[in-house]
């Protein structure tokens, strides 16, 4: 390992811990990371907007069908 890697890592760590995360900055960070549109989430969560894994019966099954199967299985278990 090159000694410069350790120096760069230390420099980045010190830069990170020296930043003051004010309440205003924290709100801005939260907004940038979490205030995203439903259209974006729908692209990979499907119509049910479900985060957990779907239950697929075949390789060619669509996400919505597999998500509805999972939801039905959960309801049956309750």
N, CA and C atoms as an extended XYZ file, in Angstrom:
234
Properties=species:S:1:pos:R:3:atomname:S:1:resname:S:1:resid:I:1 pbc="F F F"
N         0.849       -1.182        0.000 N   UNK     1
C         0.000        0.000        0.000 CA  UNK     1
C         0.891        1.241        0.000 C   UNK     1
N         0.498        2.206       -0.780 N   UNK     2
C         1.272        3.431       -0.864 CA  UNK     2
C         0.941        4.345        0.320 C   UNK     2
N         1.935        5.017        0.872 N   UNK     3
C         1.668        5.906        2.007 CA  UNK     3
C         0.719        7.046        1.655 C   UNK     3
N         0.653        7.414        0.375 N   UNK     4
C        -0.235        8.517       -0.014 CA  UNK     4
C        -1.703        8.144        0.162 C   UNK     4
N        -2.034        6.860        0.071 N   UNK     5
C        -3.425        6.434        0.270 CA  UNK     5
C        -3.858        6.714        1.696 C   UNK     5
N        -2.992        6.447        2.646 N   UNK     6
C        -3.298        6.726        4.049 CA  UNK     6
C        -3.437        8.214        4.314 C   UNK     6
N        -2.601        8.993        3.665 N   UNK     7
C        -2.661       10.449        3.826 CA  UNK     7
C        -3.970       10.986        3.252 C   UNK     7
N        -4.342       10.509        2.077 N   UNK     8
C        -5.591       10.954        1.453 CA  UNK     8
C        -6.790       10.551        2.295 C   UNK     8
N        -6.758        9.344        2.828 N   UNK     9
C        -7.851        8.864        3.668 CA  UNK     9
C        -7.979        9.711        4.932 C   UNK     9
N        -6.875       10.007        5.553 N   UNK    10
C        -6.872       10.842        6.756 CA  UNK    10
C        -7.374       12.244        6.433 C   UNK    10
N        -6.933       12.788        5.314 N   UNK    11
C        -7.362       14.123        4.891 CA  UNK    11
C        -8.878       14.152        4.689 C   UNK    11
N        -9.425       13.141        4.008 N   UNK    12
C       -10.869       13.092        3.773 CA  UNK    12
C       -11.641       12.929        5.080 C   UNK    12
N       -11.123       12.123        5.994 N   UNK    13
C       -11.775       11.935        7.289 CA  UNK    13
C       -11.823       13.251        8.058 C   UNK    13
N       -10.697       13.946        8.119 N   UNK    14
C       -10.639       15.217        8.844 CA  UNK    14
C       -11.552       16.264        8.209 C   UNK    14
N       -11.623       16.275        6.892 N   UNK    15
C       -12.513       17.199        6.187 CA  UNK    15
C       -13.964       16.906        6.562 C   UNK    15
N       -14.315       15.632        6.622 N   UNK    16
C       -15.685       15.228        6.950 CA  UNK    16
C       -16.062       15.618        8.381 C   UNK    16
N       -15.220       15.306        9.343 N   UNK    17
C       -15.567       15.582       10.744 CA  UNK    17
C       -15.513       17.068       11.082 C   UNK    17
N       -14.827       17.855       10.282 N   UNK    18
C       -14.738       19.286       10.570 CA  UNK    18
C       -15.941       20.065       10.036 C   UNK    18
N       -16.742       19.442        9.173 N   UNK    19
C       -17.935       20.119        8.652 CA  UNK    19
C       -19.001       20.194        9.732 C   UNK    19
N       -19.573       21.345        9.893 N   UNK    20
C       -20.634       21.525       10.877 CA  UNK    20
C       -21.971       21.257       10.198 C   UNK    20
N       -22.715       20.306       10.732 N   UNK    21
C       -24.015       19.979       10.174 CA  UNK    21
C       -25.076       20.727       10.983 C   UNK    21
N       -25.349       21.942       10.554 N   UNK    22
C       -26.348       22.758       11.230 CA  UNK    22
C       -27.737       22.189       10.962 C   UNK    22
N       -28.723       22.682       11.673 N   UNK    23
C       -30.097       22.244       11.463 CA  UNK    23
C       -30.539       22.533       10.031 C   UNK    23
N       -30.167       23.697        9.527 N   UNK    24
C       -30.498       24.052        8.145 CA  UNK    24
C       -29.841       23.091        7.168 C   UNK    24
N       -28.567       22.791        7.388 N   UNK    25
C       -27.853       21.862        6.510 CA  UNK    25
C       -28.445       20.464        6.615 C   UNK    25
N       -28.821       20.037        7.801 N   UNK    26
C       -29.425       18.716        7.983 CA  UNK    26
C       -30.738       18.624        7.216 C   UNK    26
N       -31.552       19.665        7.288 N   UNK    27
C       -32.819       19.678        6.540 CA  UNK    27
C       -32.563       19.604        5.039 C   UNK    27
N       -31.563       20.336        4.581 N   UNK    28
C       -31.221       20.325        3.158 CA  UNK    28
C       -30.757       18.929        2.735 C   UNK    28
N       -29.928       18.302        3.546 N   UNK    29
C       -29.450       16.950        3.243 CA  UNK    29
C       -30.604       15.959        3.176 C   UNK    29
N       -31.508       16.035        4.136 N   UNK    30
C       -32.663       15.131        4.159 CA  UNK    30
C       -33.507       15.331        2.914 C   UNK    30
N       -33.753       16.575        2.569 N   UNK    31
C       -34.566       16.875        1.396 CA  UNK    31
C       -33.932       16.327        0.122 C   UNK    31
N       -32.643       16.489       -0.019 N   UNK    32
C       -31.951       16.010       -1.223 CA  UNK    32
C       -31.952       14.491       -1.326 C   UNK    32
N       -31.951       13.809       -0.199 N   UNK    33
C       -31.870       12.356       -0.224 CA  UNK    33
C       -33.222       11.665       -0.218 C   UNK    33
N       -34.238       12.275        0.388 N   UNK    34
C       -35.499       11.570        0.594 CA  UNK    34
C       -36.704       12.183       -0.094 C   UNK    34
N       -36.674       13.441       -0.446 N   UNK    35
C       -37.826       14.076       -1.079 CA  UNK    35
C       -37.781       13.862       -2.589 C   UNK    35
N       -37.987       12.625       -2.973 N   UNK    36
C       -37.967       12.260       -4.384 CA  UNK    36
C       -39.391       11.956       -4.832 C   UNK    36
N       -39.636       12.044       -6.110 N   UNK    37
C       -40.994       11.872       -6.616 CA  UNK    37
C       -41.451       10.413       -6.568 C   UNK    37
N       -42.761       10.230       -6.457 N   UNK    38
C       -43.335        8.886       -6.504 CA  UNK    38
C       -43.071        8.221       -7.847 C   UNK    38
N       -42.976        9.019       -8.909 N   UNK    39
C       -42.700        8.456      -10.232 CA  UNK    39
C       -41.353        7.736      -10.247 C   UNK    39
N       -40.373        8.296       -9.561 N   UNK    40
C       -39.064        7.653       -9.492 CA  UNK    40
C       -39.167        6.310       -8.778 C   UNK    40
N       -39.820        6.286       -7.609 N   UNK    41
C       -39.944        5.044       -6.856 CA  UNK    41
C       -40.771        4.012       -7.614 C   UNK    41
N       -41.790        4.456       -8.335 N   UNK    42
C       -42.643        3.537       -9.092 CA  UNK    42
C       -41.857        2.797      -10.173 C   UNK    42
N       -40.769        3.385      -10.646 N   UNK    43
C       -39.968        2.728      -11.676 CA  UNK    43
C       -39.404        1.394      -11.209 C   UNK    43
N       -39.045        1.294       -9.938 N   UNK    44
C       -38.462        0.041       -9.466 CA  UNK    44
C       -39.261       -0.631       -8.355 C   UNK    44
N       -40.300        0.025       -7.830 N   UNK    45
C       -41.128       -0.607       -6.802 CA  UNK    45
C       -42.418       -1.176       -7.380 C   UNK    45
N       -42.776       -0.763       -8.582 N   UNK    46
C       -43.989       -1.265       -9.206 CA  UNK    46
C       -45.227       -0.540       -8.703 C   UNK    46
N       -46.392       -1.011       -9.160 N   UNK    47
C       -47.661       -0.360       -8.829 CA  UNK    47
C       -47.974       -0.381       -7.337 C   UNK    47
N       -47.508       -1.391       -6.628 N   UNK    48
C       -47.823       -1.513       -5.200 CA  UNK    48
C       -46.925       -0.643       -4.325 C   UNK    48
N       -45.858       -0.101       -4.901 N   UNK    49
C       -44.894        0.723       -4.158 CA  UNK    49
C       -44.395       -0.024       -2.923 C   UNK    49
N       -44.126       -1.313       -3.082 N   UNK    50
C       -43.700       -2.186       -1.992 CA  UNK    50
C       -42.189       -2.364       -2.037 C   UNK    50
N       -41.520       -2.140       -0.891 N   UNK    51
C       -40.066       -2.236       -0.835 CA  UNK    51
C       -39.557       -3.667       -0.728 C   UNK    51
N       -40.286       -4.544       -0.071 N   UNK    52
C       -39.778       -5.894        0.166 CA  UNK    52
C       -39.893       -6.756       -1.087 C   UNK    52
N       -39.234       -7.892       -1.069 N   UNK    53
C       -39.146       -8.768       -2.234 CA  UNK    53
C       -40.489       -9.347       -2.633 C   UNK    53
N       -40.687       -9.475       -3.924 N   UNK    54
C       -41.891      -10.090       -4.473 CA  UNK    54
C       -41.727      -11.608       -4.499 C   UNK    54
N       -42.836      -12.307       -4.735 N   UNK    55
C       -42.804      -13.770       -4.831 CA  UNK    55
C       -43.153      -14.138       -6.271 C   UNK    55
N       -42.133      -14.492       -7.037 N   UNK    56
C       -42.307      -14.849       -8.445 CA  UNK    56
C       -42.520      -16.351       -8.586 C   UNK    56
N       -43.444      -16.741       -9.483 N   UNK    57
C       -43.649      -18.158       -9.790 CA  UNK    57
C       -42.897      -18.566      -11.048 C   UNK    57
N       -42.612      -17.616      -11.917 N   UNK    58
C       -41.886      -17.925      -13.150 CA  UNK    58
C       -41.011      -16.736      -13.535 C   UNK    58
N       -40.059      -16.994      -14.418 N   UNK    59
C       -39.118      -15.951      -14.835 CA  UNK    59
C       -39.781      -14.837      -15.642 C   UNK    59
N       -40.877      -15.151      -16.320 N   UNK    60
C       -41.502      -14.154      -17.191 CA  UNK    60
C       -42.668      -13.406      -16.530 C   UNK    60
N       -42.841      -13.597      -15.242 N   UNK    61
C       -43.937      -12.940      -14.525 CA  UNK    61
C       -43.587      -11.475      -14.259 C   UNK    61
N       -44.583      -10.603      -14.320 N   UNK    62
C       -44.308       -9.186      -14.073 CA  UNK    62
C       -44.282       -8.875      -12.574 C   UNK    62
N       -43.707       -7.733      -12.250 N   UNK    63
C       -43.496       -7.345      -10.858 CA  UNK    63
C       -44.810       -7.176      -10.103 C   UNK    63
N       -45.802       -6.559      -10.728 N   UNK    64
C       -47.074       -6.320      -10.042 CA  UNK    64
C       -47.735       -7.624       -9.622 C   UNK    64
N       -47.749       -8.605      -10.504 N   UNK    65
C       -48.343       -9.905      -10.183 CA  UNK    65
C       -47.603      -10.562       -9.025 C   UNK    65
N       -46.284      -10.519       -9.064 N   UNK    66
C       -45.475      -11.135       -8.007 CA  UNK    66
C       -45.652      -10.400       -6.675 C   UNK    66
N       -45.775       -9.081       -6.719 N   UNK    67
C       -46.000       -8.319       -5.486 CA  UNK    67
C       -47.380       -8.636       -4.902 C   UNK    67
N       -48.386       -8.746       -5.748 N   UNK    68
C       -49.732       -9.069       -5.267 CA  UNK    68
C       -49.762      -10.473       -4.660 C   UNK    68
N       -49.001      -11.400       -5.234 N   UNK    69
C       -48.915      -12.744       -4.661 CA  UNK    69
C       -48.312      -12.676       -3.258 C   UNK    69
N       -47.245      -11.897       -3.118 N   UNK    70
C       -46.613      -11.758       -1.806 CA  UNK    70
C       -47.588      -11.170       -0.793 C   UNK    70
N       -48.301      -10.140       -1.186 N   UNK    71
C       -49.268       -9.511       -0.284 CA  UNK    71
C       -50.352      -10.509        0.110 C   UNK    71
N       -50.837      -11.289       -0.840 N   UNK    72
C       -51.857      -12.312       -0.546 CA  UNK    72
C       -51.328      -13.356        0.426 C   UNK    72
N       -50.089      -13.784        0.226 N   UNK    73
C       -49.488      -14.766        1.133 CA  UNK    73
C       -49.362      -14.205        2.551 C   UNK    73
N       -48.999      -12.944        2.657 N   UNK    74
C       -48.892      -12.310        3.975 CA  UNK    74
C       -50.256      -12.217        4.658 C   UNK    74
N       -51.271      -11.856        3.900 N   UNK    75
C       -52.627      -11.775        4.462 CA  UNK    75
C       -53.080      -13.150        4.932 C   UNK    75
N       -52.804      -14.183        4.137 N   UNK    76
C       -53.181      -15.551        4.521 CA  UNK    76
C       -52.496      -15.978        5.817 C   UNK    76
N       -51.258      -15.546        6.016 N   UNK    77
C       -50.523      -15.931        7.227 CA  UNK    77
C       -51.053      -15.225        8.471 C   UNK    77
N       -51.629      -14.058        8.285 N   UNK    78
C       -52.170      -13.309        9.425 CA  UNK    78
C       -53.471      -13.945        9.836 C   UNK    78
